[in-house]
Amino acid sequence: MARRRRRLVVRDSKKTALRLALVILVLIAIAGIAVFLTLTLKSCGMKLSVRTVPLQSYGLSAGTGDGLLYVKDGMLNFHNYKDEDLNFSKYLSGTPTGIAGTDGIKAVWSGSSVQIIDAPFDVVPKGTVKALRAGSMHVAVCIKKNSGDETVTVYNSAGQQVWELEFMDGSLVDFGFSEVSGRTLWTMELSVNSGSPRTTITTYDLSRMSATGVITVSGQLVERVCFTGSSVFVIGTETLVRYSSATNREIYRVQLHGFRVTDVAMDGTSLRLLLLPRNTANLSTVRVLTVEQKDVASESALTLTLDDGVIACHLLGGSLVAVWDGTVRLYDKKGRTVETLALPVGSTLSSKKLDDRHILLERSGEFDLLTLGK
């Protein structure tokens, strides 16, 4: 006798379809939340880590973007952040007084010479070396001539002089390379002959060896210059001024209201600035100012009250990092503590920002490399 087949009877097909659609929507929502959290953690889920590094001198060390450059036992050492195969140690021809570098070029200098790493010979200028800045392919050296005037002399990676700019004694107050490409040289001159400070910032294209723009700022002292893809931000004692990098035209001004800018960092297309009260050394109150690169001023400010005993504050990856004796805290962009990291045993004395992801900490004769990573 043949077995009768059982039939599945759906008594209310409309309700079943609604339930099935609801389940599908819930699953889609859960998947969307998971993707959102994953992307959020990838972009914002920063973590702090710390490790001891074998430094001897706090001053003879520099971040190069791709690693830590430092002098130890008469040798120049390089520690690559990501690839140990790129580490090196090289003998120095003398006792350096300064050190600088980028991922493209590295150098040490003393008052009488400059040693560019991998160049066939040392640079011995006719004068006293006062300072050195490293770009992506060149170094610029400030040299005090015997006549009293100064020059900014540019050398390539082979140690060959490619350009020289002359300045009257005392007029040059700063110089460097654009953070964007490392190929745009800039100089800052100060004049007080009119009774009011007047600062002239000049940019130069090293591929053409010619000036490309001039910015003049009057009525306040300029403390810092920051380059982005479309802007030149001039940070003064009273205001922050945004100029167009293409036309050198002033776009807008933002009042600093008695604060001084101690650090800057990019956050996407916006610039973040760390502000501390100008007339006090107390770091218990800090302000993070965010300005956008628009045609009109668009800024927002976040004020944080920190625990007593703060040694230093920095901006890493656009986020605030505060250092105490034995502790480091990471804050998100809303001012909330997202991580507290205990430091190795020993009194924390000071800290120095190396780049947008690394801080060098000094504690009781030891040095620690603090890294912000995902």
Backbone torsions as a table, in degrees:
resi	resn	phi	psi	omega
1	MET	NA	127.5	-176.7
2	ALA	-68.8	138.6	179.5
3	ARG	-76.1	133.8	-179.5
4	ARG	-76.1	129.4	178.5
5	ARG	-74.2	139.6	178.0
6	ARG	-84.6	138.9	-179.6
7	ARG	-106.3	134.4	175.4
8	LEU	-88.9	117.5	-175.9
9	VAL	-106.1	119.2	174.6
10	VAL	-91.2	109.6	-172.7
11	ARG	-76.7	-32.4	-179.4
12	ASP	-134.6	86.6	-174.4
13	SER	-64.3	-30.0	-178.7
14	LYS	-67.4	-45.3	179.3
15	LYS	-65.8	-39.3	-179.9
16	THR	-64.5	-40.7	178.4
17	ALA	-63.9	-39.7	179.0
18	LEU	-65.4	-41.5	179.0
19	ARG	-64.7	-42.0	179.3
20	LEU	-63.3	-41.8	178.3
21	ALA	-63.8	-38.6	179.2
22	LEU	-64.6	-42.3	178.3
23	VAL	-62.0	-42.5	-179.7
24	ILE	-63.6	-42.0	179.1
25	LEU	-63.5	-40.3	178.5
26	VAL	-63.4	-43.1	179.1
27	LEU	-63.0	-41.0	178.3
28	ILE	-63.7	-41.8	180.0
29	ALA	-63.1	-43.5	179.4
30	ILE	-62.3	-41.9	178.6
31	ALA	-64.1	-39.7	178.8
32	GLY	-64.7	-42.1	178.0
33	ILE	-63.0	-40.9	-179.8
34	ALA	-63.0	-43.6	178.4
35	VAL	-63.8	-42.3	179.1
36	PHE	-61.0	-45.9	-179.7
37	LEU	-64.8	-38.3	179.3
38	THR	-63.8	-46.0	179.2
39	LEU	-66.1	-38.1	179.0
40	THR	-63.8	-44.3	-179.9
41	LEU	-66.2	-35.8	179.3
42	LYS	-67.0	-36.5	-176.2
43	SER	-90.7	-30.2	-174.3
44	CYS	-118.9	-11.9	-174.9
45	GLY	-80.1	69.6	-178.7
46	MET	-83.4	145.8	178.7
47	LYS	-128.6	145.5	177.8
48	LEU	-97.9	142.3	174.0
49	SER	-140.7	155.2	-177.2
50	VAL	-140.2	143.4	175.6
51	ARG	-149.8	149.0	-178.8
52	THR	-78.3	139.4	178.2
53	VAL	-123.0	148.3	-170.9
54	PRO	-85.0	61.6	178.8
55	LEU	-89.2	155.7	174.0
56	GLN	-113.7	-27.4	-176.1
57	SER	-133.2	130.5	178.3
58	TYR	-68.2	-35.0	-176.4
59	GLY	-74.5	-38.1	-177.4
60	LEU	-87.7	60.5	176.3
61	SER	-152.0	151.7	-178.5
62	ALA	-157.9	143.7	171.6
63	GLY	-84.2	138.5	-178.0
64	THR	-115.2	10.5	-176.5
65	GLY	89.0	-48.1	179.3
66	ASP	-100.1	-6.3	-179.1
67	GLY	-179.5	-171.9	-179.6
68	LEU	-110.6	125.2	179.0
69	LEU	-106.7	129.6	-177.9
70	TYR	-154.8	160.0	179.7
71	VAL	-106.1	133.1	177.3
72	LYS	-150.3	129.4	177.0
73	ASP	53.9	40.9	176.6
74	GLY	75.1	11.8	179.9
75	MET	-124.8	147.9	174.7
76	LEU	-90.7	124.8	-177.3
77	ASN	-117.8	146.1	177.2
78	PHE	-129.5	128.0	177.8
79	HIS	-115.1	109.9	179.4
80	ASN	-76.1	136.2	-176.5
81	TYR	-65.7	-32.4	-170.8
82	LYS	-114.8	-29.4	-172.7
83	ASP	-130.8	107.2	-179.2
84	GLU	-65.2	-21.2	178.5
85	ASP	-66.2	-17.2	-179.8
86	LEU	-93.4	-0.9	177.2
87	ASN	-67.0	151.5	176.0
88	PHE	-153.7	161.9	172.1
89	SER	-134.4	132.4	-177.8
90	LYS	-133.6	142.4	176.4
91	TYR	-70.0	143.1	177.8
92	LEU	-100.7	146.2	-178.0
93	SER	-81.9	-11.7	179.5
94	GLY	-158.6	-165.6	178.5
95	THR	-99.5	110.6	-175.2
96	PRO	-78.2	155.6	173.4
97	THR	-113.1	-10.4	179.9
98	GLY	-152.2	162.5	-175.3
99	ILE	-150.9	141.6	-180.0
100	ALA	-158.9	160.5	177.9
101	GLY	177.8	166.7	172.6
102	THR	-133.5	-174.0	177.6
103	ASP	-71.5	-10.4	-178.6
104	GLY	-104.7	-26.2	-176.7
105	ILE	-154.3	144.2	-177.4
106	LYS	-138.5	145.4	-176.2
107	ALA	-155.1	155.7	169.9
108	VAL	-127.0	157.8	-179.3
109	TRP	-149.6	158.5	171.0
110	SER	-126.0	-173.6	-179.7
111	GLY	-67.6	-18.4	-174.5
112	SER	-115.5	-10.8	-176.2
113	SER	-156.3	164.2	176.9
114	VAL	-128.3	130.3	177.0
115	GLN	-113.5	106.9	176.7
116	ILE	-88.4	126.3	-174.6
117	ILE	-62.4	131.2	179.8
118	ASP	75.9	1.0	172.4
119	ALA	-76.1	149.3	-175.3
120	PRO	-72.3	-15.9	-178.0
121	PHE	-151.4	159.9	176.1
122	ASP	-79.9	153.3	175.3
123	VAL	-92.5	124.2	178.8
124	VAL	-120.3	93.0	-176.4
125	PRO	-77.2	163.9	176.5
126	LYS	-89.8	78.9	-178.3
127	GLY	155.6	-167.0	-177.8
128	THR	-106.3	128.1	178.2
129	VAL	-75.8	121.6	-179.1
130	LYS	-100.8	-36.2	-177.3
131	ALA	-162.1	161.6	178.8
132	LEU	-143.0	140.3	175.4
133	ARG	-125.8	143.0	-178.8
134	ALA	-109.6	134.5	172.9
135	GLY	-105.6	-156.7	-179.6
136	SER	-80.1	-29.5	-177.0
137	MET	-134.3	-7.3	-175.7
138	HIS	-135.8	162.9	166.3
139	VAL	-118.9	143.1	175.1
140	ALA	-111.3	130.7	-173.4
141	VAL	-121.0	126.5	174.1
142	CYS	-86.7	121.7	-175.7
143	ILE	-122.0	127.7	174.8
144	LYS	-89.9	115.1	-178.3
145	LYS	-76.8	162.7	177.9
146	ASN	-64.1	-24.0	178.6
147	SER	-74.8	-13.8	-178.3
148	GLY	103.8	-23.4	177.2
149	ASP	-74.5	168.2	-177.9
150	GLU	-123.6	156.2	173.2
151	THR	-131.5	153.1	164.2
152	VAL	-109.0	108.6	-175.3
153	THR	-107.1	131.1	-174.8
154	VAL	-104.4	132.0	178.3
155	TYR	-123.0	147.6	175.4
156	ASN	-88.9	-177.1	-174.5
157	SER	-67.2	-16.9	177.3
158	ALA	-89.9	1.7	-179.5
159	GLY	83.5	11.7	-179.2
160	GLN	-90.0	134.8	177.3
161	GLN	-73.0	129.0	-178.8
162	VAL	-116.3	-16.2	-179.4
163	TRP	-164.9	157.5	177.8
164	GLU	-148.5	133.3	176.9
165	LEU	-117.2	137.2	-176.9
166	GLU	-108.4	142.9	-178.8
167	PHE	-137.5	146.4	176.0
168	MET	-68.6	152.8	-178.4
169	ASP	-56.2	123.5	175.7
170	GLY	88.0	-6.9	-176.2
171	SER	-84.0	-32.1	-178.6
172	LEU	-80.8	122.5	-179.4
173	VAL	-111.6	-19.7	178.1
174	ASP	-167.7	164.4	177.0
175	PHE	-164.1	166.3	179.8
176	GLY	172.0	-165.5	179.2
177	PHE	-119.9	148.9	176.0
178	SER	-59.6	137.4	178.2
179	GLU	-69.7	-18.4	-173.9
180	VAL	-72.5	-55.6	-176.2
181	SER	-116.8	-20.5	-175.5
182	GLY	74.0	9.7	-177.7
183	ARG	-114.2	-8.6	176.3
184	THR	-97.7	117.0	177.8
185	LEU	-87.5	144.2	174.7
186	TRP	-135.8	150.4	176.1
187	THR	-130.4	152.9	179.0
188	MET	-127.1	122.6	178.9
189	GLU	-116.6	144.7	-179.7
190	LEU	-121.1	133.7	176.4
191	SER	-128.5	134.6	177.0
192	VAL	-122.7	18.9	-176.9
193	ASN	-63.7	-29.1	-178.2
194	SER	-84.8	-0.7	-177.4
195	GLY	92.5	-18.5	176.6
196	SER	-120.1	139.8	-178.0
197	PRO	-63.0	136.1	178.0
198	ARG	-133.6	118.1	-176.8
199	THR	-107.9	133.3	178.3
200	THR	-117.1	121.1	178.3
201	ILE	-110.1	121.7	-177.4
202	THR	-118.7	134.4	176.4
203	THR	-107.5	149.3	-176.1
204	TYR	-134.4	141.2	175.0
205	ASP	-96.5	112.2	-176.5
206	LEU	-73.2	-19.2	177.4
207	SER	-72.0	-27.0	179.2
208	ARG	-110.6	-8.0	-177.8
209	MET	53.1	53.5	-179.6
210	SER	-150.2	156.8	177.1
211	ALA	-72.7	142.6	-179.0
212	THR	-116.6	-16.1	-179.0
213	GLY	-171.5	155.2	179.0
214	VAL	-135.0	131.1	176.1
215	ILE	-121.5	129.4	179.3
216	THR	-115.9	128.6	-179.0
217	VAL	-121.9	124.4	-179.3
218	SER	-119.3	155.7	173.0
219	GLY	86.6	-4.2	177.1
220	GLN	-156.4	157.5	175.6
221	LEU	-83.3	142.5	178.0
222	VAL	-95.5	126.8	-176.9
223	GLU	-105.3	-20.3	-175.8
224	ARG	-162.2	149.3	175.6
225	VAL	-127.2	133.7	-178.4
226	CYS	-131.1	127.3	-179.3
227	PHE	-104.2	138.2	170.8
228	THR	-126.3	-173.4	-177.7
229	GLY	-62.3	-34.5	-175.5
230	SER	-123.0	0.0	-172.2
231	SER	-137.1	156.8	164.3
232	VAL	-120.6	113.8	178.6
233	PHE	-95.8	120.7	178.5
234	VAL	-105.2	118.4	-176.2
235	ILE	-102.1	114.9	-178.1
236	GLY	-110.2	-176.5	179.9
237	THR	-73.7	-18.4	-177.9
238	GLU	-118.4	-38.4	-173.8
239	THR	-138.5	159.7	168.5
240	LEU	-103.8	125.4	-177.1
241	VAL	-117.8	128.7	175.4
242	ARG	-99.5	127.8	175.6
243	TYR	-115.4	152.0	173.1
244	SER	-74.7	130.2	178.8
245	SER	-72.7	-19.0	-179.3
246	ALA	-84.4	-38.5	-174.7
247	THR	-115.5	-9.7	-175.4
248	ASN	62.5	19.1	179.3
249	ARG	-85.7	139.2	177.3
250	GLU	-68.1	132.4	-179.3
251	ILE	-100.9	-51.1	177.4
252	TYR	-160.4	170.5	177.0
253	ARG	-128.8	147.5	176.0
254	VAL	-129.1	126.4	179.3
255	GLN	-70.9	141.5	179.8
256	LEU	-98.6	-12.2	168.5
257	HIS	51.2	56.2	173.8
258	GLY	76.4	12.0	177.1
259	PHE	-107.4	154.9	173.0
260	ARG	-115.2	143.3	-179.1
261	VAL	-87.4	122.7	-178.9
262	THR	-109.2	-13.1	179.4
263	ASP	-160.7	153.3	177.1
264	VAL	-136.7	153.9	177.3
265	ALA	-159.1	148.7	176.7
266	MET	-86.6	141.3	175.2
267	ASP	-129.0	88.0	-172.4
268	GLY	69.2	-123.0	177.3
269	THR	-95.0	-3.1	-179.1
270	SER	-95.4	155.3	176.6
271	LEU	-106.3	131.0	176.4
272	ARG	-109.0	137.2	-177.9
273	LEU	-126.5	136.3	176.4
274	LEU	-95.3	121.4	-176.0
275	LEU	-116.0	136.1	174.7
276	LEU	-123.5	150.1	177.9
277	PRO	-56.2	135.1	-171.4
278	ARG	-70.1	-34.1	-171.5
279	ASN	-103.8	25.2	177.4
280	THR	-148.5	150.6	176.7
281	ALA	-95.2	0.4	-179.4
282	ASN	-75.2	127.5	-178.4
283	LEU	-100.3	17.1	-175.9
284	SER	-69.7	-23.3	177.5
285	THR	-123.5	120.5	178.3
286	VAL	-127.5	157.3	179.0
287	ARG	-130.0	136.2	175.5
288	VAL	-111.2	116.7	-177.5
289	LEU	-105.2	129.2	178.0
290	THR	-113.9	124.6	178.3
291	VAL	-121.9	143.6	-178.3
292	GLU	-103.9	154.0	-178.4
293	GLN	-90.8	72.4	179.7
294	LYS	-118.4	177.1	-178.3
295	ASP	-75.4	-20.0	175.7
296	VAL	-125.6	157.3	-177.5
297	ALA	-64.0	129.0	176.7
298	SER	-140.8	100.3	-175.1
299	GLU	-130.5	158.2	174.4
300	SER	-140.3	147.0	-175.9
301	ALA	-127.0	142.1	177.1
302	LEU	-124.9	123.0	179.4
303	THR	-106.7	129.7	-179.6
304	LEU	-121.1	138.2	172.8
305	THR	-104.0	117.6	-174.5
306	LEU	-103.0	159.9	177.0
307	ASP	-63.0	155.2	179.3
308	ASP	-63.2	155.5	175.8
309	GLY	89.6	14.3	179.6
310	VAL	-65.4	129.2	179.0
311	ILE	-87.2	-41.8	-177.8
312	ALA	-162.1	157.9	174.5
313	CYS	-131.9	143.8	-179.8
314	HIS	-140.8	162.3	170.8
315	LEU	-107.5	118.5	175.8
316	LEU	-121.1	125.4	-179.2
317	GLY	56.9	27.6	-177.8
318	GLY	83.2	-5.9	-179.3
319	SER	-103.4	152.9	-179.2
320	LEU	-84.8	132.5	174.1
321	VAL	-121.4	125.1	179.2
322	ALA	-115.0	139.2	-175.2
323	VAL	-114.9	127.2	170.7
324	TRP	-116.5	174.7	174.9
325	ASP	-69.0	103.8	178.2
326	GLY	92.6	-2.1	-175.8
327	THR	-145.3	143.6	172.4
328	VAL	-128.7	137.6	178.9
329	ARG	-122.6	140.7	176.7
330	LEU	-110.9	130.4	-179.0
331	TYR	-114.0	144.9	176.0
332	ASP	-82.9	-175.9	-173.2
333	LYS	-75.8	-5.2	173.9
334	LYS	-102.9	5.5	177.3
335	GLY	86.3	11.9	179.9
336	ARG	-91.9	140.1	177.2
337	THR	-70.6	122.6	-179.8
338	VAL	-109.0	-16.3	177.3
339	GLU	-160.4	140.8	173.0
340	THR	-123.6	123.5	-175.7
341	LEU	-116.3	126.4	176.0
342	ALA	-81.7	133.7	-179.3
343	LEU	-89.7	161.3	176.9
344	PRO	-57.8	160.0	-176.7
345	VAL	-62.0	137.9	-179.1
346	GLY	129.3	142.7	-176.3
347	SER	-67.7	126.2	177.2
348	THR	-79.9	123.0	-172.9
349	LEU	-101.2	-41.1	-175.7
350	SER	-162.7	171.7	178.6
351	SER	-147.2	153.1	-179.8
352	LYS	-138.2	128.3	177.3
353	LYS	-76.4	126.6	178.8
354	LEU	-91.7	-43.7	178.2
355	ASP	-161.7	-165.5	-173.1
356	ASP	-75.3	-0.5	180.0
357	ARG	-131.0	-3.6	-171.7
358	HIS	-138.0	141.3	175.2
359	ILE	-128.2	139.6	175.6
360	LEU	-103.1	122.8	-178.1
361	LEU	-107.9	138.8	175.0
362	GLU	-110.3	130.8	178.9
363	ARG	-146.0	114.5	172.1
364	SER	46.4	48.2	178.0
365	GLY	85.8	-6.5	176.9
366	GLU	-108.9	162.1	-179.9
367	PHE	-131.1	137.4	-179.1
368	ASP	-123.4	141.7	176.4
369	LEU	-100.9	114.8	178.5
370	LEU	-96.9	126.2	-175.4
371	THR	-119.7	133.9	172.6
372	LEU	-102.5	115.1	-178.6
373	GLY	-143.8	172.4	-179.0
374	LYS	-88.0	NA	NA
